[in-house]
Amino acid sequence: MTKLISLLIVLVVLFCGYHFYKYWVQVRDQEETKLKVQTDAFRPENLPGLPTELEPSLRGAMDKGSTAFAAWLKSYETVIQDPRKAWIELEYAKSIARENPAEAREVYARVRSRIKETSPAWPYVKALEKAFQ
């Protein structure tokens, strides 16, 4: 009789463990899918605030390095608007983070103080928070 009870307990534990594992896999897959949809949906080119004719010059300035990027940003800062302006400034802060960390933190702080949580650029600001603290 005790062998039968022991076997029953083992079967119940295995059954519960199997269902718990299935549930855990389902929750993990849902989280991964949700994260993938969020990252796929966000493309900086889709953010409003940058005239389309400036897109090629922005790419060129980003490719030429932080000095050209800074000059481009300074010359067009009155033309571009948030949320795209925030994304561009954060990219600039990332590009100068190694050579001038103080300025990179200043740029990040300006963007963070200006951008609200409802902005499409907010997740990017939040993602870079630890890097600039």
Z-matrix of the N, CA and C atoms (Angstrom, degrees):
N
C 1 1.455
C 2 1.539 1 111.48
N 3 1.345 2 117.12 1 -40.28
C 4 1.459 3 119.53 2 -179.91
C 5 1.527 4 111.08 3 -67.78
N 6 1.345 5 117.22 4 -31.85
C 7 1.457 6 120.04 5 176.61
C 8 1.518 7 110.76 6 -66.01
N 9 1.310 8 116.63 7 -38.45
C 10 1.460 9 121.46 8 178.31
C 11 1.526 10 111.00 9 -65.85
N 12 1.308 11 117.64 10 -42.00
C 13 1.468 12 122.13 11 178.95
C 14 1.533 13 109.62 12 -66.81
N 15 1.323 14 116.97 13 -42.01
C 16 1.471 15 120.78 14 178.30
C 17 1.519 16 110.63 15 -62.04
N 18 1.313 17 116.93 16 -43.42
C 19 1.457 18 121.40 17 178.43
C 20 1.525 19 110.45 18 -62.93
N 21 1.328 20 116.64 19 -42.50
C 22 1.466 21 121.32 20 178.78
C 23 1.531 22 110.92 21 -62.24
N 24 1.323 23 117.15 22 -41.57
C 25 1.465 24 121.03 23 179.20
C 26 1.535 25 110.05 24 -64.69
N 27 1.314 26 117.23 25 -43.69
C 28 1.456 27 120.86 26 178.70
C 29 1.523 28 110.67 27 -61.61
N 30 1.329 29 117.25 28 -43.00
C 31 1.468 30 121.30 29 179.28
C 32 1.525 31 111.35 30 -63.75
N 33 1.318 32 117.47 31 -40.77
C 34 1.467 33 121.53 32 179.46
C 35 1.536 34 109.67 33 -65.45
N 36 1.340 35 116.92 34 -42.53
C 37 1.466 36 120.71 35 178.86
C 38 1.527 37 110.27 36 -63.61
N 39 1.315 38 117.97 37 -44.58
C 40 1.459 39 121.39 38 177.74
C 41 1.519 40 111.92 39 -63.11
N 42 1.316 41 117.16 40 -41.63
C 43 1.463 42 121.92 41 179.00
C 44 1.525 43 110.37 42 -62.28
N 45 1.331 44 116.50 43 -47.25
C 46 1.474 45 120.52 44 179.74
C 47 1.528 46 111.03 45 -65.59
N 48 1.322 47 117.65 46 -40.92
C 49 1.455 48 121.64 47 178.24
C 50 1.515 49 111.96 48 -61.98
N 51 1.316 50 117.27 49 -41.19
C 52 1.465 51 122.10 50 178.83
C 53 1.522 52 110.65 51 -63.09
N 54 1.326 53 117.42 52 -45.29
C 55 1.470 54 120.59 53 -179.56
C 56 1.534 55 111.58 54 -69.00
N 57 1.314 56 116.35 55 -35.58
C 58 1.463 57 119.21 56 176.13
C 59 1.527 58 110.17 57 -64.58
N 60 1.325 59 117.86 58 -42.40
C 61 1.458 60 122.20 59 178.17
C 62 1.527 61 111.03 60 -61.99
N 63 1.323 62 117.64 61 -44.45
C 64 1.468 63 121.01 62 177.80
C 65 1.523 64 110.77 63 -59.63
N 66 1.327 65 116.82 64 -42.94
C 67 1.456 66 121.16 65 179.77
C 68 1.528 67 110.18 66 -64.39
N 69 1.318 68 118.27 67 -43.19
C 70 1.455 69 122.67 68 -179.84
C 71 1.530 70 110.77 69 -62.28
N 72 1.316 71 118.06 70 -42.52
C 73 1.461 72 122.04 71 178.15
C 74 1.524 73 110.53 72 -63.20
N 75 1.315 74 116.81 73 -40.28
C 76 1.470 75 121.29 74 179.86
C 77 1.532 76 110.42 75 -63.94
N 78 1.316 77 117.85 76 -45.56
C 79 1.463 78 121.69 77 179.61
C 80 1.523 79 110.56 78 -64.68
N 81 1.327 80 117.50 79 -42.91
C 82 1.463 81 121.42 80 178.89
C 83 1.525 82 111.06 81 -61.51
N 84 1.321 83 117.39 82 -43.01
C 85 1.462 84 120.90 83 179.49
C 86 1.526 85 111.51 84 -65.45
N 87 1.332 86 116.88 85 -38.03
C 88 1.461 87 119.98 86 177.89
C 89 1.523 88 110.63 87 -63.79
N 90 1.323 89 117.68 88 -42.15
C 91 1.462 90 121.18 89 179.20
C 92 1.527 91 111.13 90 -65.12
N 93 1.326 92 117.10 91 -42.68
C 94 1.459 93 120.38 92 178.42
C 95 1.521 94 111.39 93 -63.28
N 96 1.317 95 116.39 94 -41.09
C 97 1.458 96 120.76 95 178.96
C 98 1.528 97 110.62 96 -64.61
N 99 1.315 98 116.07 97 -43.37
C 100 1.463 99 120.86 98 179.32
C 101 1.523 100 110.73 99 -62.04
N 102 1.322 101 117.46 100 -43.95
C 103 1.456 102 121.31 101 178.82
C 104 1.516 103 111.30 102 -65.77
N 105 1.316 104 117.75 103 -39.69
C 106 1.462 105 121.85 104 179.74
C 107 1.523 106 110.67 105 -65.15
N 108 1.320 107 117.41 106 -41.24
C 109 1.465 108 121.12 107 178.93
C 110 1.526 109 109.84 108 -64.14
N 111 1.333 110 117.18 109 -41.52
C 112 1.456 111 120.07 110 179.91
C 113 1.524 112 111.41 111 -64.52
N 114 1.328 113 117.31 112 -44.00
C 115 1.458 114 119.30 113 -178.09
C 116 1.519 115 111.68 114 -73.46
N 117 1.328 116 118.21 115 -32.58
C 118 1.454 117 120.10 116 177.86
C 119 1.527 118 111.39 117 -70.53
N 120 1.326 119 116.40 118 -33.72
C 121 1.458 120 120.35 119 -177.53
C 122 1.531 121 111.45 120 -72.62
N 123 1.339 122 117.27 121 -27.27
C 124 1.460 123 120.01 122 -177.09
C 125 1.516 124 110.32 123 -87.92
N 126 1.284 125 115.04 124 116.17
C 127 1.457 126 121.82 125 172.22
C 128 1.525 127 105.85 126 -132.15
N 129 1.318 128 117.26 127 126.43
C 130 1.460 129 118.82 128 -177.60
C 131 1.516 130 113.30 129 -60.16
N 132 1.326 131 116.84 130 -28.83
C 133 1.462 132 119.76 131 179.73
C 134 1.527 133 111.56 132 -65.04
N 135 1.328 134 116.68 133 -22.45
C 136 1.461 135 120.85 134 -178.91
C 137 1.528 136 112.75 135 -85.59
N 138 1.312 137 117.30 136 -10.89
C 139 1.460 138 119.36 137 -179.90
C 140 1.525 139 110.13 138 -71.30
N 141 1.317 140 116.70 139 136.43
C 142 1.464 141 118.93 140 178.28
C 143 1.530 142 111.14 141 -76.00
N 144 1.334 143 115.62 142 156.45
C 145 1.448 144 120.60 143 174.28
C 146 1.511 145 115.41 144 123.98
N 147 1.332 146 117.27 145 -9.31
C 148 1.460 147 120.39 146 178.78
C 149 1.514 148 109.10 147 -121.24
N 150 1.326 149 117.88 148 123.16
C 151 1.465 150 119.53 149 176.05
C 152 1.531 151 110.21 150 -59.77
N 153 1.313 152 116.05 151 140.15
C 154 1.473 153 120.46 152 -175.19
C 155 1.526 154 112.70 153 -62.35
N 156 1.324 155 117.93 154 -28.15
C 157 1.461 156 119.01 155 -179.38
C 158 1.534 157 112.10 156 -71.52
N 159 1.336 158 118.03 157 -14.87
C 160 1.458 159 120.73 158 178.47
C 161 1.525 160 113.08 159 -91.00
N 162 1.308 161 117.15 160 -9.46
C 163 1.469 162 120.91 161 -177.80
C 164 1.531 163 113.05 162 -57.81
N 165 1.350 164 119.70 163 -47.77
C 166 1.471 165 118.74 164 179.30
C 167 1.530 166 113.35 165 -63.14
N 168 1.323 167 116.55 166 -38.69
C 169 1.468 168 118.39 167 -179.93
C 170 1.529 169 110.95 168 -68.64
N 171 1.328 170 116.65 169 -33.14
C 172 1.467 171 119.94 170 176.06
C 173 1.523 172 110.36 171 -63.86
N 174 1.320 173 116.87 172 -47.52
C 175 1.472 174 120.99 173 179.09
C 176 1.531 175 110.64 174 -59.88
N 177 1.328 176 116.05 175 -42.12
C 178 1.458 177 119.86 176 178.94
C 179 1.518 178 112.15 177 -63.46
N 180 1.322 179 116.95 178 -43.00
C 181 1.465 180 121.02 179 179.30
C 182 1.526 181 110.97 180 -65.75
N 183 1.322 182 116.83 181 -39.08
C 184 1.464 183 120.09 182 178.70
C 185 1.529 184 110.74 183 -65.30
N 186 1.305 185 116.99 184 -36.91
C 187 1.462 186 121.27 185 -179.37
C 188 1.533 187 112.57 186 -72.88
N 189 1.327 188 117.16 187 -28.21
C 190 1.467 189 120.68 188 -176.81
C 191 1.522 190 112.98 189 -79.47
N 192 1.319 191 117.83 190 -15.02
C 193 1.462 192 119.70 191 177.48
C 194 1.515 193 112.90 192 120.37
N 195 1.323 194 114.64 193 177.26
C 196 1.461 195 120.12 194 -173.25
C 197 1.524 196 113.51 195 -67.88
N 198 1.335 197 118.30 196 -31.50
C 199 1.473 198 120.20 197 179.20
C 200 1.526 199 110.95 198 -66.86
N 201 1.327 200 116.16 199 -46.76
C 202 1.468 201 120.08 200 177.75
C 203 1.523 202 110.61 201 -66.56
N 204 1.322 203 115.85 202 -37.10
C 205 1.463 204 120.74 203 178.95
C 206 1.531 205 109.83 204 -63.23
N 207 1.330 206 117.66 205 -43.94
C 208 1.466 207 121.82 206 178.83
C 209 1.523 208 111.15 207 -62.97
N 210 1.333 209 116.59 208 -41.42
C 211 1.466 210 120.19 209 179.55
C 212 1.524 211 110.36 210 -65.27
N 213 1.332 212 116.76 211 -41.83
C 214 1.465 213 120.49 212 178.68
C 215 1.522 214 109.97 213 -62.84
N 216 1.311 215 116.13 214 -45.62
C 217 1.468 216 120.76 215 -178.93
C 218 1.519 217 111.29 216 -62.34
N 219 1.319 218 117.17 217 -41.06
C 220 1.462 219 120.62 218 179.87
C 221 1.524 220 111.39 219 -66.67
N 222 1.333 221 117.23 220 -39.29
C 223 1.462 222 119.48 221 -177.18
C 224 1.527 223 112.87 222 -75.51
N 225 1.330 224 118.09 223 -27.50
C 226 1.466 225 120.20 224 -176.83
C 227 1.528 226 114.45 225 -112.19
N 228 1.336 227 118.18 226 9.47
C 229 1.457 228 119.20 227 -175.19
C 230 1.530 229 113.57 228 -63.81
N 231 1.320 230 117.67 229 -24.60
C 232 1.468 231 119.38 230 178.48
C 233 1.526 232 111.95 231 -80.96
N 234 1.329 233 116.71 232 -19.10
C 235 1.466 234 120.76 233 -177.43
C 236 1.527 235 111.66 234 -87.31
N 237 1.316 236 116.49 235 -36.70
C 238 1.467 237 119.43 236 -177.15
C 239 1.521 238 110.65 237 -87.13
N 240 1.319 239 115.30 238 151.63
C 241 1.462 240 121.67 239 -176.56
C 242 1.520 241 109.82 240 -130.60
N 243 1.324 242 114.57 241 164.92
C 244 1.463 243 120.14 242 176.22
C 245 1.511 244 109.89 243 -69.84
N 246 1.285 245 118.70 244 149.92
C 247 1.456 246 132.04 245 7.63
C 248 1.525 247 113.97 246 -86.65
N 249 1.316 248 118.49 247 -11.99
C 250 1.463 249 119.90 248 -178.81
C 251 1.525 250 111.07 249 -66.49
N 252 1.322 251 116.76 250 -35.22
C 253 1.462 252 120.16 251 178.61
C 254 1.524 253 110.47 252 -61.16
N 255 1.321 254 116.24 253 -40.16
C 256 1.462 255 120.33 254 178.50
C 257 1.521 256 110.63 255 -62.54
N 258 1.326 257 116.50 256 -44.42
C 259 1.458 258 119.75 257 179.84
C 260 1.530 259 110.77 258 -62.65
N 261 1.328 260 117.64 259 -42.60
C 262 1.466 261 121.58 260 -179.77
C 263 1.526 262 110.44 261 -64.67
N 264 1.328 263 117.09 262 -43.19
C 265 1.461 264 119.95 263 178.93
C 266 1.522 265 111.71 264 -64.99
N 267 1.317 266 117.34 265 -36.29
C 268 1.464 267 120.10 266 177.05
C 269 1.526 268 111.33 267 -67.86
N 270 1.313 269 116.82 268 -37.33
C 271 1.463 270 119.90 269 175.17
C 272 1.530 271 110.20 270 -63.82
N 273 1.317 272 116.26 271 -39.47
C 274 1.466 273 120.05 272 176.70
C 275 1.527 274 110.25 273 -63.39
N 276 1.328 275 116.75 274 -43.79
C 277 1.466 276 120.39 275 178.97
C 278 1.527 277 110.83 276 -60.96
N 279 1.321 278 116.81 277 -39.53
C 280 1.463 279 120.05 278 177.01
C 281 1.525 280 110.99 279 -64.64
N 282 1.325 281 117.01 280 -37.15
C 283 1.471 282 119.98 281 -176.82
C 284 1.530 283 112.23 282 -71.29
N 285 1.326 284 118.21 283 -26.62
C 286 1.466 285 120.38 284 -178.90
C 287 1.523 286 112.80 285 -104.52
N 288 1.300 287 117.81 286 4.25
C 289 1.466 288 120.90 287 -174.14
C 290 1.523 289 113.09 288 -59.28
N 291 1.312 290 118.21 289 -35.86
C 292 1.474 291 119.89 290 -178.99
C 293 1.524 292 112.41 291 -79.54
N 294 1.308 293 117.51 292 -39.90
C 295 1.461 294 119.81 293 -175.76
C 296 1.517 295 113.11 294 -85.20
N 297 1.325 296 118.24 295 -27.30
C 298 1.462 297 121.24 296 -179.45
C 299 1.534 298 108.96 297 -146.37
N 300 1.322 299 117.95 298 75.91
C 301 1.469 300 120.24 299 -175.80
C 302 1.532 301 113.91 300 -64.56
N 303 1.315 302 117.62 301 -30.32
C 304 1.469 303 119.94 302 179.82
C 305 1.528 304 110.58 303 -65.32
N 306 1.323 305 116.60 304 -45.79
C 307 1.466 306 119.79 305 178.28
C 308 1.527 307 111.19 306 -65.76
N 309 1.321 308 116.77 307 -37.80
C 310 1.467 309 120.54 308 178.59
C 311 1.529 310 110.45 309 -61.75
N 312 1.341 311 116.48 310 -41.63
C 313 1.473 312 119.44 311 177.75
C 314 1.525 313 111.17 312 -66.06
N 315 1.345 314 116.97 313 -37.13
C 316 1.467 315 120.49 314 177.71
C 317 1.520 316 111.31 315 -63.52
N 318 1.316 317 116.33 316 -44.96
C 319 1.471 318 120.56 317 178.54
C 320 1.515 319 109.99 318 -61.64
N 321 1.324 320 116.43 319 -45.32
C 322 1.468 321 120.12 320 178.99
C 323 1.530 322 110.61 321 -61.03
N 324 1.329 323 117.30 322 -44.09
C 325 1.471 324 120.67 323 -179.28
C 326 1.528 325 111.16 324 -62.27
N 327 1.341 326 117.28 325 -40.56
C 328 1.471 327 120.23 326 177.64
C 329 1.528 328 110.83 327 -61.60
N 330 1.322 329 115.37 328 -45.96
C 331 1.472 330 119.56 329 -178.96
C 332 1.520 331 110.06 330 -64.75
N 333 1.318 332 117.05 331 -44.67
C 334 1.467 333 120.68 332 -177.50
C 335 1.521 334 111.55 333 -63.38
N 336 1.324 335 117.55 334 -37.11
C 337 1.460 336 119.92 335 179.77
C 338 1.528 337 111.74 336 -72.61
N 339 1.320 338 116.18 337 -25.09
C 340 1.465 339 120.57 338 -176.60
C 341 1.526 340 112.81 339 -88.57
N 342 1.315 341 117.78 340 -32.45
C 343 1.464 342 122.01 341 -174.08
C 344 1.520 343 110.65 342 -87.94
N 345 1.307 344 115.26 343 133.69
C 346 1.464 345 121.25 344 178.13
C 347 1.527 346 109.98 345 -93.33
N 348 1.324 347 116.21 346 163.25
C 349 1.469 348 121.13 347 -177.98
C 350 1.521 349 112.95 348 -65.42
N 351 1.302 350 117.95 349 -18.47
C 352 1.462 351 121.10 350 -179.73
C 353 1.524 352 112.85 351 -86.49
N 354 1.312 353 116.99 352 -6.34
C 355 1.463 354 121.65 353 -178.27
C 356 1.532 355 110.53 354 -72.98
N 357 1.327 356 117.16 355 146.18
C 358 1.465 357 119.25 356 176.07
C 359 1.532 358 112.96 357 -65.29
N 360 1.323 359 117.78 358 -18.57
C 361 1.463 360 121.14 359 179.22
C 362 1.528 361 112.17 360 -86.75
N 363 1.322 362 118.00 361 -7.69
C 364 1.464 363 121.09 362 -176.67
C 365 1.530 364 113.41 363 -58.56
N 366 1.331 365 120.50 364 -43.47
C 367 1.469 366 118.51 365 179.21
C 368 1.537 367 112.58 366 -59.42
N 369 1.310 368 117.52 367 -34.37
C 370 1.461 369 121.18 368 178.04
C 371 1.523 370 110.35 369 -69.49
N 372 1.327 371 117.01 370 -40.87
C 373 1.466 372 121.45 371 176.74
C 374 1.521 373 109.15 372 -61.18
N 375 1.308 374 116.64 373 -45.61
C 376 1.464 375 121.79 374 -179.08
C 377 1.524 376 111.16 375 -65.72
N 378 1.326 377 117.30 376 -37.61
C 379 1.466 378 119.99 377 -179.68
C 380 1.520 379 112.46 378 -65.96
N 381 1.330 380 117.48 379 -29.55
C 382 1.465 381 121.53 380 -178.97
C 383 1.524 382 113.12 381 -92.52
N 384 1.317 383 116.67 382 1.10
C 385 1.452 384 120.84 383 -174.86
C 386 1.528 385 112.80 384 -56.95
N 387 1.307 386 118.19 385 -47.22
C 388 1.466 387 120.32 386 -177.55
C 389 1.524 388 112.45 387 -68.19
N 390 1.304 389 117.06 388 -30.04
C 391 1.457 390 120.40 389 -179.31
C 392 1.526 391 112.42 390 -68.94
N 393 1.321 392 117.72 391 -27.68
C 394 1.459 393 120.83 392 -175.72
C 395 1.520 394 113.53 393 -110.75
N 396 1.305 395 118.37 394 12.33
C 397 1.467 396 120.80 395 177.75
C 398 1.512 397 111.02 396 -90.42
